[in-house]
Amino acid sequence: MKRFLLRRLLWFALTLFAVVTLAFGLMRGVRGGPFDGERPLPAAIERNLRASYHLDWPLWKQYCEYVGPLELGEHGARALGGDGTQVFGGVLSGDFGPSFRYRDFSVNDILAQSLPISLALGTLALVFALCVGIPAGLASALLRGRSLDVVLRLATSLGIALPNFVIASALLFVFALVWPVFPVAGYGSWRHLVLPAFALGAPFAAYAARLVRTGALEVLAQDYVRTARAKGLPESRVLLRHVLPGALLPVLSWLGPAAAGVLTGSLVIERIFAIPGTGSHFVNSALNRDYTLAMGVTILYTALVYGFNLLVDLSYGWIDPRMRAGGEE
């Protein structure tokens, strides 16, 4: 287990280094800059702004200053005393720097305010997907070939085929014009997350239902399930102790990519419902060329996705003894 964790941590460090390097190069390579706008700034003011944020430095020096540590000069942005002392700043110390557009906030401040909203939305969407998808998949497997099975399979196919922004647009139309029960924009309470969580979690509920149905059908054909039923065990006990654990293994493997999909899908959903989450700030940072904010969100998403996949791998080995034995070998 220790070797497994050490190997995964090493791969995480290499992945994070590659993401930081590629994202830094792409952000600096696009046309335009953080100080471009409809009304151009005077040349002297723009020059001073670029100098204050070190955008007039060579790219390699900007990269080293962003990652840290770096020997900064007298006018270093994060110099401790202004005497050229060495500064351990940048990404290595968890400092993502100042935001170019939100002048009074650092990237860490923006992420601290917006990340809990995005996590609440993503958690609610995943909970909705599992609470709807798992019972639907089990019911479809147990009633295979019947009318309810056909209806559920059609619903799952429709849920997988429809993008989440189409579902979000339909919800906006229904709950803004026809049946105004839930708020359709902004954030202030849990009621503002109901519609976005449904739009974000509906496709994942369809995927979960399909995976559970496939896994349950495979388990129902096993000899130990038929033996349990032949012994006269109650059907509920057979489902909970024998069918459900085997049917959930594919869903457990899918949770890691599903968490990543929730994070990337929330970018569009948060914009549609005007939720001030991390996804909205990421879109705004890309439009405004806010280099530091875009980099901070990218690094944060990378760490979250990798962490989710690591937790899934650990839990999969804990549930399935065969995987745990294979890892020890």
N, C-alpha and C positions, 0 to 999 in steps of 0.2 A: 504493500500500500504506500509506504514512504517513497519507494522508487517511482511508483506511478505518479504521485503528487509532485515529486521533484521534476519528473519529465514533463508533466503538464505545465508546471510553472515556467520551465525553460522555454517551452513552445509559446507560452503566453508572452514572455518577454520578447521573443523574436517577432511574434505577430504584432505586438504593440509597436516595436521599433519600425517594422515595415509600414504599418498604418500611418504612424506619425510622419515618416519620411515621404511617403507617397502623397498624403493629404497636404503636407506643407508645399511640396512641389506643384501640385495641381492648383492650390489656392493662389500661389504666387504666379502661376503661369497663365491664368485667365486674364482677359482684357479688363481694363478698368481698375479702380482702386476704392478704398473705403471712404475717400474724401471727394469722390465724384458725385455730382448731383445735377438737378435740372439747372441750377444757377451756379456756374463755375466760380471757384474761389480765386481771389487774386493770387498771383504767382508767389509773392512773398509769404502770404499766410499759408498756402499749401506747402511751401518748402519748409516752413517752420514746423508745421504739423507732422510732416514726414520725418523730420529730424527728431522731434520729440518722441516719436514711436519707433525710431531707428529703422524706418523704411528706406532710408538713404544708404544704409549699410549694404555691403555685398551679401548675396543670398546665403553663402556658407556661414557668414558671421551672424546673420539673422537666425539661421537654423540653430547654431550653437547657443546663441543667447536664449532662444525659445526653449531648448531642451535643458540647458544648464548642466554643470556649472561652467562659468566663463569668467576670465579676468576682464572686468569692465573698467573703463577709464574713469576719469573724473566726473563725467556726466552720465554715468551708467544709470539705467532706469531703476535698477534694484540694488544699487550700491548701498552698503550699510552706513558708511560714514563719509562718502565722497572723497576718500583718499586712495582709491584704487584697490580696495580690499577685495578678496575673492568672495564671490557670492554663490551659494548653492541654491539657486532659484530654478525657475522653469518647471517643466513637466515632471522632472525627477522628484521635486519636492511637493508636487500637487498644486503648483501655482500656474494657472493657465493665462495669467496676464490680464491687462485691462481690456475692456471692450472698446472698439473704435467708434461705435455708434451710440452706445449708452455711456456717455462720458462720466457719469457719477457712479458707475458700477463696474466692478470687475467681473470676469467670466465666472469665477467661483460664486460670487453673489447671485448672478443670474441663474446658475445651475441649482444653487441651494433653494431658490424660490420656485423654480419651475419643475424640477425633478420630482418632488412629491406628488404634484398634480399628474404628471405622466405615469408615474408608478401606480397611482390610484386608478387611473383609467385602464392601464394595461392589466392590473390585477383583477379588476372587475370584469374586463372582457374575457380573460382566461377562465375565471370562475364561472361566468355565464356559459362559455363554450363547453366546459367540462360537465356542468350540471345539466345541460341540455343534450350534449352529444352522447354521453355515456348511457343514460337511460334509453335514448332513442336507438342507439346501436344495439343494446341488449334486446329491446322489444322487437326490433327488426329481425334479429337472429332467431329469437324464440318463435316468432310468427312467420317464419320463412315461407314465402310463396303465397301468403294471404294478402288481403286487400290493404291492411295496415302496413305491411312490409313494402308493398308497391308504392304507397303514398310516401312513406319515409324515405325510400330510395330516390324518388323524384324530388323530394324536398332537399335531400343532401346534394344531389346533382345540381339543382338550381342554386343552392347556397355556395357551392364551390365555383360555379360558373360566373356568378355575379361578383364584380369587384366591390370592395367595401365603400367606395365613393358613390357608386350607384345606389346601394342600400341607404347610404347617408342622405342622398338627395331625395329619395322617396320618403324617408322619415321626416325630412324638413318640410316637404309638401303636406304630408298628412298632419303632422303635429303643429304646424304653423298656420295652416289655413282651414283644415277640416276639423281637427280635434285637438285644440290647444291645451293639453294636459301637462306636458313637460316643457321646460324651457328649451329653446332650440339654439341658443348662443350664449356665450359668456361662461363664467364659472363663479360660483358662490356657495354652493352646497352640493350634496350628493345627487340631488335631482338633476343638476346640470350634466351629470355623467351617465345618466340612464340611456339616453339616445345614442351618444357616442360609443358607449360600451357595447350596446346592441349591434350597431353598425360595424364595429371593429371585431366583435366576437362571433358574429353570425357565420362567416366563412370557416372559422376555426371550429365552430360547433359541428358544421357539416363534415369537415375532415375527421374530427373525433368520432362522430357517429359511424362513418365508413370504416375507420380502423377498428373500432370496437365490434362492429358487426362481423368483419372478417376474422378477427381473433376469436370471437365467441363461437362462430361456426366451426372453426378448427378445433377448439377445445371440446365442443359438444360431441364431436365425432370420436373423441378419445375413449379408450376402454374404461379408465377409472371413473369417468362420468356415468357411463352406462352401469357400471358396477354399483356406484353410489345410489343411483335410482332403483336398481334391482333390490338393494337392501331395504328399500322403503323409506329412505331419508326424505324429509320434506323438501319440496321444490325450492323454497327460499334458501334452505341451508345448502343445497347443491349449487345454487347460483352464487351465493356469497363465498363459499369456501372452496369451490372447485372451478367454476366457470369464470367468475369475475377476475381473480388474480391473473389467470392466463390471458384473458381478453384485454387486460390493462397494460400488458407488456409492450405492445406496439404503441400505445398512447404515451407511455412513459418515454420511449425513445423519441417520440415526436415532439415532446414538450420543449426540448431545447431549440429546435428550429421554429417551433410555434412562438416561443418567447421572442426570438429574433424577428419573426414576422409581425408580432404585435408592436414591437418597437418601431420598425420601419413603416408599418401601416398607420401608426398614430400620427406620422408627419402630415398625411393628407386629412385624416379625421379631425385633428386639432385645428387645422386651417379652416375646414368647412364649418365647424361648430364654434369657431373663435375662442378656443380654449388656450389660455396662456401657459402651455406646457413647453417641454423641451423641444418637441417637434416643431412647434410654431417658431420658436427662437432659431432653430436650425434653418428653416426655410427663409426667415428674415435675414439671417446672417449670410446666406448664399446670395440673396438678392442685393444686399447692401455691401457685399465684399468685406464683411466683418471677419477678418482672418482669424483672430484669436477665438471668437465665439464659435465659429464653425469648427475649428480644430478641437476646442474643448468638448463640444457635443459629440464629435466623431470619436474621440478617445474614450469618452464616457460610454457611448454605445458599444464600442469594441470590448471594453472591460465587462459590461453587463452581459453581452452575448456569450463571451467566453466563460464567464462565471456560471451562467445558466446551463451551458453545455457540460461544464465540469460537475455541477450538482446532479444533472441527469445521469451522467456516467456512474457517479458514485451510488446513486440510489438504484440504478439498474443492476449493478453488481450486488447490492444488498438484497434485492428482491429475488433475483434469479441466481440460485447457488451455482449453476453451471458457469455463468460469467465470472463469479468470484473465484471459482476454482481455476478457470482459465487464466485469470489475471495473476494468481499466485504462481502458476507454473511459468 
